[in-house]
Amino acid sequence: MRKLSVLLGLLLPLQLASAWEVSGYVEPELRLFAQEGMQAEQARTDVSLAIQPEFIHERGDHQFVFTPFARIDQQDGERTHADVRELYWLYAGDDWEFQAGIGRVFWGVTESQHLVDIINQTDLVENMDGEDKLGQPMIRGSLVRDWGIVDAFILPGFRERTWPGKKGRLRYPLVVDTDAARYESSREQRHVDWALRWTQTWGDWDIGLAHFSGTSREPQLVPGLNSAGEAVLVPWYPLIDQSSLDLQAVKGDWLWKLEAVSRNGQWRKRYAAATTGFEYTLVGVNDTAIDLGLIAEYLWDERGSDALTPFQNDLMAGARITLNDQQSTELLLGLITDLEYDSRVFSIEASRRLFDHFKFTLEVRLFNSGEPRDLLHGFRRDDYLQVALAWFFR
Amino acid sequence: MRLWIVAVSLTLLSGYVSAETPEEKGLSIAVEADRRDSGFGDFTAHMTMTLSNRQGEKSVRKLRVKTLEVEGDGDKSLSIFDEPRDVKGTAMLTFSHALKPDEQWLYLPALKRVKRISSKNKSGPFMGSEFAYEDLSSQEVEKYSYKYLRDEEINGLDSFVVERIPAYKYSGYSRMVVWLDKEHYRPQKIAFFDRKNKPLKTLLIENYQQYLDKYWRADRMLMQNHQTGKSTLLAWRDYRFRTGLSDRDFNKNTLKRAR
């Protein structure tokens, strides 16, 4: 974190010099689990509070952004955590960009999982859907040309995945001991990764090609003992090379999507994984303002039951209902069914704005798994309902 | 932009040969309005949308818009949302076209994700307002077929009344009736008819200001929905023309760093 204090040192004088724009949110959250957990330490209710302010300063072509994040969790000490989501300086040239600091990048097009998205580590204690990410130290150069946009990344400093602790729900029977993490690289967290990405749009088509070389964001979990002699899972992070393709075509009310990766270094041989599907939107159902999106995606991983994901041969079917009302009410329903094992996960995500500055969100996930080889088997008693009310300030 | 030269010469020519049909006159009015508004280059502006429902409850959206005129095609634009607070930082990039579907991307700051938007949502409400995406996109001559209806006075101004029928796919309207003042060819009022040809909305366009001694922009646009009783007031301010925007300001990188 020495780098952090250096960066802060650079940024603070600017704060004195001129105004920073401040905004952000505070969000109390309640999780209710339908059943007692598999472990005695686990509770059925969990209250927590998250805060994420954002500080932005713009001067000419320079942009400074600082986004810290923190959560206090009633039950799980691991979920009580803080992170610097963003802390960077960005310079925008005419047709190029340079960015240095801690940043956040998203790659990809599909909804059910994000195979191609590899720059940032998953903040798994936040949500098991993997959409919350930790800030990643990076230097990024970007060029805009007629033939596309090229982004080059140098990624010094590795971020470990977060995992629920002993008292946390939505975990494996054994706790992941993050203090004992091991690496293939002898430089461990100091290994410098790199990545290159090209994106282009041709009319209805958006395409992205990328390559990443460095420490895998996805660890292997190896059974071991912690310092107290208890059985734990120890994360082991191998060095990998991953090439990826993401493709999207918009044809009228159809969006066709494909994400595919080929990875070397994480399994006994090079393997491939893919997500492909569509989203079909019925605009203005029955002459109302309501849009109904129908989503279907197929999820595949060549490693089969060796995969570090439960989605090795699964089908996702979903519906997105957008009311297009003043409160921006949205509802997303999704069911992922394993085509090989007796296993499925159903989820509801809903949100609605209240009183201009608040947003209410509701999340339900139901797990059903009768197959011990499936990773979701460990969550079979973790059905939950989550409600949260965010207050947006500025 | 070539089309208007052909059209105008055709109209002039037809004046000598035979009487102008209402369709020809409607088109030549649209062509003239387009000619008078072309060459602005680019502009930036702030927009406040006030949404009111039947009970009079209001909610406000604020955004900033950057627009680049593209010769021979629809404009490029970048909209950055400031309010409501939960969508602050959301941005939308649009490459509009006359008849081809627009290309549109939405940047979601919470996920840092750029999402392509299906081109069929033209008829959908813009941010829950009474304005549809198609009402706010760039108005190209080729987007409609036209028919001159009559002359009429509106807001104390001598005006043409022209009917236009969308020529692009996925419109939410069967037709529109537009009142344009004869002196400056500025739309003063637009009546929208739904797909079943029932009156749907009326747009009143007020407080025109002239910029660069040529281009007229309205400060106030009030859209009233007759079927729902809801209305949306669009107020524009800080119009600035020829700010030096170029093609390079409209791509996925500028969309992501828009603040």
Interface residues (C-beta under 8 A of the other chain):
Chain A: E21 S23 Y25 I56 E58 Q63 L90 A92 D94 D95 E97 R104 V105 F106 G108 V109 E131 S142 V144 I149 T199 T201 G203 D204 D206 Q248 V250 G252 D253 W254 L255 E279 T281 V283 G284 D287 A289 D291 N324 D325 Q326 Q327 S328 R353 D356 H357 K359 A390 F392 F393 R394
Chain B: L51 N53 E57 S59 V60 P84 R85 D86 V87 K88 P101 E103 L111 K112 R113 V114 R116 I117 S118 S119 K120 N121 S123 G124 P125 M127 G128 K169 Y170 G172 D194 R195 R248 N251 K252 N253 T254 R257 R259
